[in-house]
Amino acid sequence: MPKTKKTRGAKKKQDMLTAKNTNRHALYQSAVQEPEADTRFMEEVFVANYDRRPILLREDFCGTGFLSATWVKEKSDRRAIGYDLDEPTVEWGMTHNVAPLTEEEQSRIQLKVADVLEAPLDPIDVVCAMNFSWWIFKKKEQLLNYFRSVRKSLADEGVFVLDIYGGSEAYIEVEEEHDKELDGKDFLYVWDQDKVCGISDELLCHIHFKFKDGSAMKKAFTYDWRRYGMRETQDLLLDAGFGKVDVYWEGTDKDGDGNGEFTKETHAENTEAWIAYLVATP
Ligand SMILES: C[S@@+](CC[C@H](N)C(=O)[O-])C[C@H]1O[C@@H](n2cnc3c(N)ncnc32)[C@H](O)[C@@H]1O
């Protein structure tokens, strides 16, 4: 068929991301996750504490196991085990993150469909709970129970790494849009903090994706969480049996935006929106 203007236009549209031709997990990984930054951080804090490299990672709430797959791919002696309750999500991860690894890399990773509370208490170097997944526990006792089980799973030399967000915007209903790319194609990532309760600290949040052709994936992901405070979480980790909790606070660039560099701090200015890592050790 000759390439008329019309067919060239049609091809262009095919090359665009649309709600129909893409997958929500692929969009999520591109928009939200930065596994290389997380693995670098985990290795650095482990080495800073114990002067040796960590080998075994347990990724709690692993979703598609993108972080675990990155962990084993980066260094040939590393191993990873991920736990997530949602079978279709784990299956997508097996196909798109684990299957592309070499056979040898695949022998060093396992993704399991299971509750993090059922993870065996084998000694682990690094346990992580990323993207605020641990806010799923709405009762303090549930969270303490989870933190206690992580504490029991750590080897004598181990770290538990979890992230947390806060600032004045964490207390209000807010919707923010960010330009993102997947395989060089643009889309819009929308973080929708839809309902925030002033009494229970519960949050109902959604992720939506929007595309250039006008299509959208509304509520591609929904999170029904309780927000825990920074000091409150440190106290709960200590109550659960951790000996020390360090806070790694994000630095800012010249415009005052987060620069992706996290340093150990004991005081920080509260801002509209901040993200930090907590690192708990035995
Ligand atoms: C916010 S997503 C995090 C995905 C990924 N870890 C990341 O960093 O982006 C939360 C994940 O936790 C899983 N989840 C929720 N409760 C769980 C539980 N009790 N045990 C294991 N996984 C759970 C959900 O299925 C979901 O995939």
The ligand as a Tripos MOL2 file, in Angstrom:
@<TRIPOS>MOLECULE
LIG
   27    29     1     0     0
SMALL
NO_CHARGES

@<TRIPOS>ATOM
      1 C1          2.3650   -0.2160   46.6760 C.3       1 LIG1
      2 S1          2.4780   -1.8130   45.9190 S.3       1 LIG1
      3 C2          4.2210   -1.9580   45.9670 C.3       1 LIG1
      4 C3          4.8280   -2.6870   44.7970 C.3       1 LIG1
      5 C4          6.3420   -2.6440   44.7680 C.3       1 LIG1
      6 N1          6.9090   -3.2260   45.9630 N.3       1 LIG1
      7 C5          6.8960   -1.2630   44.6380 C.2       1 LIG1
      8 O1          7.8410   -0.9170   45.3350 O.co2     1 LIG1
      9 O2          6.4420   -0.4850   43.8220 O.co2     1 LIG1
     10 C6          1.8990   -2.8250   47.2250 C.3       1 LIG1
     11 C7          1.8970   -4.3270   46.9500 C.3       1 LIG1
     12 O3          1.7030   -4.9980   48.2010 O.3       1 LIG1
     13 C8          0.9400   -6.1720   47.9680 C.3       1 LIG1
     14 N2          0.4030   -6.5760   49.2940 N.ar      1 LIG1
     15 C9         -0.5380   -5.9670   50.0490 C.ar      1 LIG1
     16 N3         -0.6830   -6.5930   51.2330 N.ar      1 LIG1
     17 C10         0.2060   -7.6190   51.2440 C.ar      1 LIG1
     18 C11         0.5680   -8.6240   52.1900 C.ar      1 LIG1
     19 N4         -0.0180   -8.6950   53.3940 N.pl3     1 LIG1
     20 N5          1.5240   -9.5170   51.8640 N.ar      1 LIG1
     21 C12         2.1340   -9.4530   50.6470 C.ar      1 LIG1
     22 N6          1.8430   -8.5200   49.7090 N.ar      1 LIG1
     23 C13         0.9000   -7.6150   49.9950 C.ar      1 LIG1
     24 C14        -0.0550   -5.7730   46.9190 C.3       1 LIG1
     25 O4         -0.5340   -6.9010   46.2120 O.3       1 LIG1
     26 C15         0.7880   -4.8260   46.0480 C.3       1 LIG1
     27 O5          1.3620   -5.5200   44.9540 O.3       1 LIG1
@<TRIPOS>BOND
     1     1     2 1
     2     2     3 1
     3     2    10 1
     4     3     4 1
     5     4     5 1
     6     5     6 1
     7     5     7 1
     8     7     8 2
     9     7     9 1
    10    10    11 1
    11    11    12 1
    12    11    26 1
    13    12    13 1
    14    13    14 1
    15    13    24 1
    16    14    15 ar
    17    14    23 ar
    18    15    16 ar
    19    16    17 ar
    20    17    18 ar
    21    17    23 ar
    22    18    19 1
    23    18    20 ar
    24    20    21 ar
    25    21    22 ar
    26    22    23 ar
    27    24    25 1
    28    24    26 1
    29    26    27 1
@<TRIPOS>SUBSTRUCTURE
     1 LIG1         1 GROUP 0 **** ****
